[in-house]
C-alpha cells in the first residue's frame, strides 16, 4: 500500500534492478562532495561564532565576513543539489499513477526525468551567464573587493552537475519503460517530452514559434490561467513540483515578454534569491536540528517532560506533546520531531495500555509543532518569499507555539474526560528523578535561550543565531560522545537531502513568482476578491478554509510556495499584518499535516509502527485537528498574540 501521495522523485528509480557501476561511482562521489559542502556550512557557523566573540569581547571582528556569508552558503548548498537529486529529494505528486496503465505511468516518469534534466541545464546555463556578466563588469563585494563571479561560476557548475546526474534518471526510466512498457511505452514517454520540449523550445526561440504563438492568449491574465493549469498538468504527470513551477514560469514569461528576457530572468532571479541573508539561515538551522537529533536530545526532553507530567492521567500523551514542542525548537522539522519523540513515546504508551488512537493522535499532533515553533524552516521560507524579517517571524511564533502546545494538551484532557479508560496515571517522579532529568536537558534549554534571546535582544543577527545554534548543537553532540566519523558524515549527507528538496522548490518558485508579478496576477486577484463584496474577515476565513482543504491532499511546502505569491498581496491590501498572516499560513499547514486522508504526519505514525491501522490514526487525529481549528479562530480574534512580541523588538 502506498502510504502517501507525495514522495521523493528518486524513489521510483531506486526500486529498479541493480545500479550500473558508473552510476554507483557517481553516487558515491556526489555524496562525498555534498557532505564536504555541508561541512563547510558548519565551518561558516564556527567562523560566525568566532566573529561574535571577537566583536563583543575584543572590539574587533573578522573583516568582511558578513559580506561573503551568503555567497559561501549559496555555493555550498548548490553543491549539495546533485546528491540530493540522486537520492530522490525532489517532491513529486503521484495522484494519477494508480489510475493509469503501467505503460503510461513509465512514460510519464521518463518525460518527467527529461524535463528535469532540461530545466536544470537551462538554469545552469543562465547562472553561468550571470557570472560571466559579473566577471566582465568587474563586480566585487563592497568592503573586501572580492570578485563575485567565481562564487556564481561554482553555483552554475553545481547546478550543471545536477542536470548531468538527471541523465542517470533518464536512462533508468528509459530502461524500465522499455522493459515493462515495451517499445510503445518508451515511444510514449519520448513523445510526451517532445511535445512539451517543442513548446518550450519554440518559446525560447530554439524552434520556429509561429505555430505555437497562435494558441498563446493575448490577455496576460488569461495567459496566467493557462500557465497555472499547465503547471498542474505537469505536476500530475509526476514532474517534480519545483521543476513544474520553473518551466511554467519560464514559458509564461517568454510568452508575455520575450524568450531572451525569460532566460535572463531565470539566471538573475535565481542568483539574487539564493544569496539573500534570510535564505542563508536555512542550512544553519537544519544543521542545528540534525546534530540535535544525533545527540539524543529528544530522549532527554521526553524524560524531563514525563518527570514533570507523568503522574497525571494521560501523562505520557501530555509529555509527548511537550517534548515535541521543545524538540521542535531545535529541529524546525515536523517529521524529525515526530520520528525522534515517536520512537520513544509509542512504546512507552503501549506498555502502559494507552489507547492506540490517543497514542497515535498525540504524537502526530505534537510533531506538527516542529514547523511552528521557531526556528522553523517553513517560517524562513515564508520570510524569504515575502521579504519579511526572519527574526520578527520567529518572535511572532513563540506565543502561538505555546498556545498550540496548550491546545493539544487540552485536547488530551477533554479526550480523557469522556474516555478515562484510554490512559492511566503514572507514579509521581521523585525530586531526584526530576533533577536528573533536568541535568540531561539543561544544555539544550540553554542553547535555545541563547539562540532566541540573542535574536530578540539584538545581540546577533538571524544568520549569527543560526550559526550559534548549529555550532552549539554540534558541540553538545561531541560532548555527549555521539559524534564519530561515521555519524558525522552520515548526518551531513542526510542534511543535504533536505537542502536539495528545499532549494529545488526555491529555484522553481522564483521563476513562477516573477511571471505572476509581471502578469499582474496578485493585483487581479485582489480586484476580483474586492468585487465579491466580502468583508476583510470574510476573505481571511475563505483563505483559511482554502488552506485547510488543500492541506488534506497537498504537501505543506508545495502548498506554501504556490499560494504565497497570490495570497499575501491580498492580505496586505486588506490591511492585515504579513507577520500575522505568515503564522496563520504555518498553522493552517500544521492542521493539514494531521488531516485525513493525506496528512503527512498520519503516515509517519504508520511508518513508525506498522502494526497501527491507518483507520485508528485517522480517528486519533480528529480531536487534534479540531483543536487546531479552534486555535485558528483564536488567532483571528486576537491577532496581538502573534504581533505583540515582534512589536517590542
N, C-alpha and C positions, 0 to 999 in steps of 0.2 A: 504493500500500500504506500502510495506517495504521501508523505506527511505534510508537505506544504507546496503551495503553488508557485513559489518564487524561490529559485535556487541558483547557486553559482553556475556560471556558464560552463566551466570546465568539467563539471560532474559528468556530462554526457560523453566526454572524451575519455575520462579516467576509467570508465567501465569497459572500454574496448579491450580486445586481447592485446597482451604484451606491448611494450614500447620498443621502438627502434633504438639501437644503441646511440645513434646521433641525438635523438630526442632526449634520451636519458642523460647524455652528457651535457646537453644544453640546459636541461632542467637543473642538474646539479650545479653547473656554473652560475646559472641565474640565481639560484638560492644563495650561493656564497656571496655573490655581488650584492644582492638585496640585503643580506644580513650585515655586510660591511657598511652599506649605506645607512641602515637603521642604527648601527653602532656609531656612525658619525653624527647622527642626530643626538645620541646620548652624550657624545663628546661636546657638541654645541651646548647642551644643557649644562654640563660641568663648567664650560667656559663662561656661561652667563652667571652661574652661581659665584664663580671666582670674581667676576666683574662686580657683582653686588657687594661682595665682601670688600673689595678694593675701594669701591665708591663710598661705602658707608663707614668704613673704619680707617681708611688710609688716605682719603681725599684724593684719590686718583682712579683711573679706570683703564680698561683695555681699549685703546683708541680705535674708534671706528667700528667696534663690534656690532653695535646696534644697526649700523648701515648694511652690513653684509649678512646678518642673521637670516633674513627672508630669502636671500639669494642662495645661501648654503643649504637651507632646508628644502628649497624648491628643487635643487639638483639632486639632493639625497632622496627625496620622496619620489621623484621621477624615475630614479634608478631602481626603485622598488617595483615599478609597474610591470616590467616583463615577467618577473617571477610570480607576481600576483595573478596575472592573466593566465600563466601556465597552470596554476593550481586552481583556477576557476573562481576567481573572486568577483567577476562582473555579475551583476544581478540580472536575472532573466526570468520572465514570466512564462509558465508552462500551461496556461489555462486550456489552450486548444489541443494540446498534444494527445490527450486521451480520446478526442473525438475525431481524429483524422487517421488515415491509413498509415501503416508503417512506412510505405514508400514516400508519402508526402511529408511525414514527420522528419525523415532523414534528409529530404530535400530542403526543408526549412532550416535544419541545422547547418547544412552546407552553405546555403545562401547567407545565413547569419554570420558564419565564420568568415566568409569572403568579404562581407560588408564591414565587419570589424577590422579586418586587415586593411581595407581601403581607407577607412576613417583614420586609423592611427598613422597610416602612411601620409595622408594629406596633412594631418596635424603636425607630424614631424617636419615635413617639408616647409610648412608655413612658419613654424617656430624657428627653423634654421634661417629662413628669410629675415625674420625679426633680428636674430643675432647678427646676420650679415649687415643689416642696416645699422645696427649699433656699432659694429666694427668700423664701417665706412664713415660714420659721423663722429666717431671717437667718444661715444658716451661712456662716462665713468661715474663712480659714486662721488658724492659731493665732498665729503671730508677727506677720504683716503685716496681719492683718484684711482681707484681700482677699476680696470676695464670690466664692463658688464657682459660684453659679448661672450667670453669663454664660458660663463655660467650658463647662458642660454644655448650655446652650442652643445654643452653637456646635456641639457634638458632635451634638446632635439634628438641627440643620439640615443638617449634612453627611450624616448617615445618611438623612435625608429626601430629600435630593437624589439619593442613591444609589437610593432607591425610585423617584423620578421618572424617573431615567435608565433604570431597568428597563422603563419604558413603551416605549422605543425597541426594546428586545429583544423585547417582547411584539408590537409592531406588525410588526417584521421577521419573527418566527416565524409570525404570522398570515398575512402576505403570502405567505411561502414555502409554508406549509401549504395555503393556498387555491389557489396556483398549481400546486403539484406533487401535492397530495393531493386537490384538489377540495373541494367543499363538505363532503363526508364527512370529509375529513381535518381541516378546521377545526372541524367539529362534534365530532369525536372528542377533539381537544385541549381544547375548552371543556368537554366532558363529564367528562374526567378531572379537570380543575381544579375543576369544580363539585362533584364527589363529595368530593374532598379538602377543598375550601374549605367545603363544608357541614359536614363533620365538625369542622373547625377552628372554624367559626363557632358550631356547637352547643355545643362545649366552652367557648367563651369567652362564651357567653350571648347571642350576637347572634341566633341562630335557636333555635327550640324544640329542646331537647336530650333530651327524654324518650326518644324512639325510639332515639337513639344510645346513651344510657346503659344501655339494656337489654343491649347487647353488651359493655359495659365490664366487665372482670373485677373482682371484689371483692378478690381477693388482690393485694397490692401487687407481689409478685414475679412473679406471672403477668402482671400489667399491664406490668411492666418488660420481660418477654419479648416481649409483643405490641408494645410501643413499639419495642423493638430491631429486631424483624422489620420493623415498619412503616418504620423509618428506612432499612433496607437496600432495601426496596421502592422508596422514594423515590429513593435513590441509583441504583438500577438503571434507574429511569425518567429518568435524566440530570438530576435535581435536583442543584444544586451541593452538595457534601458539607457545607459549613458550614450552608447553609440547611436541609438534610435533618436535621442534628443539632438545629438550633434548633427546627424545627417539631415534631420528635419529642419533645424535652424539654418544649416548651410544652404539647403535647397531654397528655403523661403527667402533668405537674404539675397541669394543670387538672382532669384526671380524678381524681387522687389527693386533691387538696386542693379548691380552688375556682377558677373562672375568674379572679376578681379577684385572688386570690393569685398565680396563674401570671403574669398580666400585670405585677403589681408586682415579682415576682421577676425577670422579663425585664429591667426597667429597672434595678433596684437591683444585681443581679449583674453586669450589663454595665458599669455605671459604676464599680463597685468594682474590677472586673477590669482595666479599661483604664487605671486610674490607679495601678496598682502600680508602684513604683520598678523592680522587676525587669523588667517588660514595657517600661518606658521605655528600657531599654538597647538593645532590639532595633533600632529605626530608626537609632540611632547607629552600631552595628557594621555595619549594612547599608550605610550611607553610607561607612564606612571601606573596606569591600570594593569598593564602586562606584568610588570615587576611586583606590583602589589599581590597579584594572583599567585605568582611563583613563590612569594614569601610566605604564603599560607595565612595571610591576614584575614581572609574570610572566616576561617575556623575560629580565630581569636575573637573576632567581633561577635560571632554567633555564641561563643561560650560566655562572653560578657553579657550579651542580651538575655541569654537563658538564665544566667545567675540573677539578673535583675527581675525577670518576669516569669520564671518557670513555676513559681508557686501559685499563680492564679490560673483559673480554668482556661484552657486553651493557650497556656503559656508558651508552648513550643511554636504555635502559629504566630503569636504576637512577637516572639523572639526572632522568628524567621523574617518577618516584615521589618522589624527594627534593624536587624543585621543587614538586610538588603539595602536599607536606606543608608546605613553607614558605609557599607562596601561600595555602593553606587557612587559615593562621593570620590572614590579613588579610581574606579574603572571608567565611569561615564558611559557604560555599555549595559544595556538590558540583558543581553544573552550572557555576557561574562558574569554579571551579578547573579543571575538566576542559576547558572551552572555551578558557580562556586558555593553558594549557600544551599542550593537544592541538593547537591550531593551529600551534604551533611544532614540537612533537616528532614528529607524524605524518610531516611532510615530511622532517625530518632522518633518521628511521629508514628511510623509503622510499629515500632517496638512498644509504644505506649497506647496502641489501639485507637489512634485518631482516625476519624472517617477519611476515606480516600478523597472524597470531594473537598473537604476542608483543607487537607494537606496540599493537594494539587492547586487549589484556588489561591491559597495564601501565598504559596511560593511563586506562582505565575504572576500574581498581582505585585508582590514585593519586588520581583525582577524589573518591573516597569520603572521603578524609582531610579534605576541607573541612568535612564535617559533624561530625567527631570532634574535631579539634584546635581548641582554643579560640583566639579567641572563635567560638562556633558558634550559629547561630540555633536549631538543634534543642535544644541544651543550655539555652538561655534559655527556650524554650517548656516544656521539662520542668520547669525551676526554677519557673516561674510556676504551672504546673498542680499541682505537688506542694508548693509553698511551701517550697522548698529554697533555699539560698544560691547565687546565680549564681557568686560568687567561688569557693566550695568546689567547685562542679561544674567550673569552668574549671581549677582546680588539679588536681582528680582526673583530668581528661582528658589531662594532659600526658604522664605515663608511658605510659598506654595508646596515646596517639598515637605516641610514639616506638616502642613495641612494634609497632604496626600497620605503621609505615613499614619497620622492620627485617624484619618477617614478609613483607611484599610483596617487598622486595628479596631475601630468602631464596628466595621462590618463583621469582624470575627466575633465581637461581643454580642452583637444582635443575633448572629447565627446561633451562638451557643445559648442565648436566651430562649430561643424556640426549640433548639435541639441540644439540650445539655449533655446528652449521652454521646455526642460526636467527639468529645475531648474530655480530658480529666485534668485535675490539678496535680502538680508535681510537688516535691518537698521544697521547703524554703531553703535557699542556699545559705550556709553559714558565712559569717563575716570573712573567715579565712579564704573561702572559695571566691567570694566577691573580690577580695584583694588580689588573689592570684590571677583572676580573670582580667582585672584592671591593669595589672602589671604586663600582661600579654598584649594589651591593646593600647597602652599609653603612647608608644612611639607613633602609632598610626594616627591617633587623635591629635597629637602634637603637629604632625605633618599637615593634616587637614587644616588645623588652626592657622598655621603659618601661611599656607597657600592662599586660603580665602581671606584671612585677616590682612595679609600683605596687599592683596588687591583692593580691599575695602578702604584701608587707611592710606593707600597711595604709596606704600613702601617700595613696591616694584610694579612693573607693567605686567599685563596678562602673559606676555611671552616669557618674561622672567619668572612669573609664578609657575608656568608650565615647566620651566627648567628646574626650578626648586622641587616641584613635585616629582619629575622623572628622576632627578639625581637622588632625592630623598628616598623614594621607593626602592631604587637600586641599592642604596646604602643599607636600608633595612633588610633587604633580601640577602645581601652579603653578610651582614652582622648575624643573621639567623642561620647562616651556613646553607642556604638554599640555592646558591649560585655556584655552578661549576661550568666547565667549558661546554658540556652538552646542553644544560638547561639555558645557559646564556644565549647560545646561538639559536636554539630552537625557539626561545621566546622572541628574539628579534625577527626570525623568519615568520613566525605567526603574526607578528605585528605588521609586517609588510603586506600580508593578505588584506587586512582591514584597510590599510592605507591605499592599496591599489583599488579596492572597491569604492572607497570614498572619492578618490581622485578621478577614476573613470567616469563617475557621475558628474563631477565638477567640470571636467573637460566638455561634456555634452551640454550641461545646463548653461554654460557661459554663452554658447552659440545660440541656443534656443531663447535665452533671455534677451539677447541683443535683438534677435528677429522680432520678438514680441514688442520690444520697445520701439523699434523703427516703424512697425506696422500699427502702432498706437492701440494695441490690444488692451493694456491696462486702462487707458483713458476711455475707450469704447465700453469696456466692462463697467466702469464707474457710471458712465452716462446711462447705460442700459438699466443698471440696478436703480439709479435715481428715478428713471422713468416709471418704475414699478410702484412708486409711491410708498415704499416701505420706510418705516422709521429706522434710525441707526441701530436701535436694539433689535429690530426685526431682521435686519441684514446680518448682524452678528449671530443671531440664533440660526438663521438659514445656513450660514457658512459652517457653524459648529455641527449642525445636522449633516451637512455635506461631508465634513471630515469623518464623522462617526460612521457614516455609511461606507465611505471609501476605505476606512480602516478595517472593515470586515473582509476586504478582498485584496488590499494592496499593501506592499511593504511600506513601512513608515518613512524611510528616507526617500523612496521614489515618490511618495505622496507629497512630501515637502518640496522637493526640487521642481515638481511640475506645477504646484499650486501657488507657491510663494510669489513668483513674479506677477501673478494676476491678482491674488487676494490682498497682498499687503498694500499696494497703492489705493485700493478701495477702502480699506480700513483707515488708512491715514487721511483720506479725503473726507471721511466721516468724523474726523476729529479725535480718533482713538490713539492712544499711545502705542507705537510699534513695539516697544519693550513688552507691554502688557499682552499684545496680540501674539508675540513670539512665544510667551509662556502658554497662552491659550492653545496655540498650534501644537506645542510639545505635549500638553496634557491630553489633547484630542488624539494625538499619536499614541500616547500611553494607553488610552482607553481602547484604541483599535488593536493593540497588541494582545489584549485578553478577550477580544470579542469574537465569538464564533461566526463563520466557520473557519476562517483562515488566520486568526490572530497568531502571530509568530510564537509568543510565549506558551501558547497551548501546546505547540508541537515540541518545544524544548522540554516540557514536562514529559511528554511521551518518549523523547529520546533519553531522558534521564532514567526513566523507569518504564520499560516496555510492558510491564505487567499491568499498568494502569490503563483501563479502556478509555478511548478518547471521549466517549459519551460522559464519563464521570468527570473528566477535566472540564468539558463544556459546562456541566452542571455546577461544578465548583467555582467557575469564573463568573457566573452571572451576578452573584451578590456584589462582587468587587467591581464589575462593570457598572452596576447601578450606583455604587459608591462614587465612581469616577464621574458619572453624570451629575450627581449632587454636588460634587466638588466644582465642576464647571459652572453650575448655576451660582454657587457662592462667589466664585471669582468674577463672574459677570456682574453680580450685585455689588461686590466690594472690590473694585479694581485696585484700591490702595494696598491690598495685601501683596500685590506684585510691585507697585510703583513706589512704595514708601522707602524701602531701603536704597534703591538706586538714586532717589532724590536727595538722600543725605550724603552722597559721596562727594 
